[in-house]
């Protein structure tokens, strides 16, 4: 089966719809599937729920979809760098399910592994625990978190072969692998596609079995905060 597509728009054809849940890789501005997010914006799909650590910034990452009001709900850990995100949440225009970073990563991984739920101590005694099942193990209280089973995953890798075996470069190996695992369909953008057999099996971070469609494209290396020393 050919997994390589010529563009982000083509790769999303038939799998992107209104009112679906999308797991998106990235941390801050690192490892963001920018080409796929731009294609989602241009598609006009709306009522979307995104499971992602954060929403980028106002004009980059998921932030571009907040500007066009295509996002209905965010399942995320951090909102501080996106003014439009905060504005929509505080005004009641955007649903938000706060999830600690480690819990979010495990919810994505669990969904990709077919695990419907798990218990964790993280969030016990806080607003995170409200309405969730509590259980004691060895005298300690835990809360149950549900795995995330996304309709679609959009992720970004450094390099992949034609079957989707992927390598993520440095910090971009963050939420991308678990996000990819959690999607019923995973579309991945990469900087370089190489022939099958080129990659050392011991260096592969995400097996191609989790990846359904791959595109190659040019990417922008954004810096979230530039701090320089005055001369």
N, C-alpha and C positions, 0 to 999 in steps of 0.2 A: 504494500500500500504506500503510495506516494504521500509523504507528509509535508513536503516543501511547497509553499505557496508564494506567489509573486508579490503580494502586497498585503498590508494589514487588513484592508477592506475585503479582499478576497478570502483571507484566512478566517474572518469573522462571519462570512456569509453562511446563513442557515443555522448559526448557533447563537447569534445575538438577537435578543427579543426584548420587548418591554417587560417590566416587572419580574426580572430574574435576579438571582444572587450571584455576584461576581467576586471571586477571591483575587486580589491583586498583590503582586510582590512589590518589594521596595521598602526602604527605611530612610525617612527623610527624603532626600532627592537622589539617593543611591539605589541603583538597581530597579528604577521605575520603568515599567513597560510603556514608554512615552508614545511610541508609534501606534500601539494598539489603543491606548487611551484617546489619542487624537482621532483614530478611526471610529471609536465608540461615540465620541462627540459629534462627528460628522454624520453618523448614522441617524441621529435624532432619537435613539432609544431612550425611553424614560421610565420613571418608577423603579429605578435600579437600587438594589441594596449592595453595598460594597463592604467586604471584609478585608481590611487593610490596616497596617499599623498606624498610618496617619493619612492625610489627604494632600500631601505635598504642600505647595504654596499656592497663592491665589491664581497664578498664571502658568502653573506647571504641575504635572501629575494629575491626580483626581480633582485638584482644584479647578481645572478647566471645565469639568462636568458639573461642579457646584455652581459655577457662574451661569451655566445655561439651564440650571434647575432640573437636571436629568437624574439626580441622585435623591432617592426618597429616604434612605437610611444608611448610616455608617455603623459598622461594628469595628471599633478601633481603640487604640490606646492613648493617642496623643493628638491634641487639636491646636496646640499653642502657636504654630507658625502660619496658620491660615485664617486671616481675618474674616473672610466670607463664610468659612466653616463656623466660626464662633458666632457670627451675626445670625446665620440661619438657625443654629441650635438655640440661641437665646431668645429668638423671636418665635420659636415653635414651628418653623418651616421645615426643619430637618430632624428626623428621629436619630437618636444616638444611643448605642449600646456600648458603654464603656467596658473594656476588657483589659486586664493587665497584660503586659507584653508577653510574658512567658505563658500565660493561660491562652492567649490568642494563638501563639505558635502551636501549642499542644492541641487546641481545638481544631486547627487546620490539619495537623498531622493525624489526629484521631479520625477525622472525617475521611481522610485519604486512606486510612487503614481499616475502614469499616467499623470503627468503634463509636457507638452512639453517645457515650458519656463517660466521665471519669470524675474522681474526687480529688480535690486539692485544698490545701489550707489557705492558699492565697485569696484574700478578700474576705475571710471570715471576720465578722464583726463590723463590716463596712457596708456602704450602700450597694456594693457589688454583690453581696450575699442576699439581698432582699428578694424574697419570693422563690429562692432556690432550696432544693432539698439539702438538709443538714444530716450528717451522720458521724458517729464517733468511732474512731479506730484507736485502740490502745490508749484510751483516755483523752484523745485529741479530737477536736471538732473539725470536720471537713465539709466543703460544699460541693455539690455536683455541678459540673459544667458540661454542656452538650457539644459534641463534635459538630464541625461545620461541614455540611455537604453542599458545596457550591454548584450551581448549574454550569458555570463557566469560570475558568481560571485564566488570567492573563499575567505572564511573567516575562522577565528579561534575563538572558544568560550572556556570558561572554562568548562562548564557543559551543557548537553542537554539531554532531554528525547528522546525516540525512535521515536517521531513524529517531532523532530526538534525544539521544544520550547527550547530556549537557554538563558543562563546567561553568561555575560562577566565579567571578574574579573578586577576591578579597571581600570587602564589606558587603558587596552585592549578594553574597551567600548568606542572606539573612532570612527574610520571610519568603523568598522565592521558592525554595524546595517544598516547604509544607503547603504553600498556596497552590502550587502546581498539583500536588497530590490530591488536594481536596476537591478539585473540579471534575465534574462528569466529563467535560471536554476541556482540555488544556491547550491554549494557543501561546506559543513562545516566540519572542523576538530575540535575535542574536546578532552579535557583531560580525560573526563569521560562521559559515557552514562549511564543514570539511567532509571528505569522503568517509564512508563507513570503514572502520578498522584503523583510522588515523589516531584516535584517542586511546591513551593507555587506560584499560579498564579500571585500574586502581585509582585513577585520578577523576573518574566520573562522579559528580555530586548528585545527579538526578538521572535515573534510568529512563530510557526512551519509552518504556511501557506506560509512563504517566503522561506522555506528550503526544498529542494528536495532530497538531499543525505547527509548522515552523516557518518563520519569515526571517530574512536578513535585511538589515537596513543601516543607514547612518544615524548616529545618536549624538546628542548634545551632552557634554559633561558639565553640568551645572554645579556651582558651589553655593551651598545654602547660606553660609556666613563666611565672608572673607575678613580675616583679621590680620592686619599687617602692623609692623612696628614703625613708628614715626622715625624719620631720619634725624 
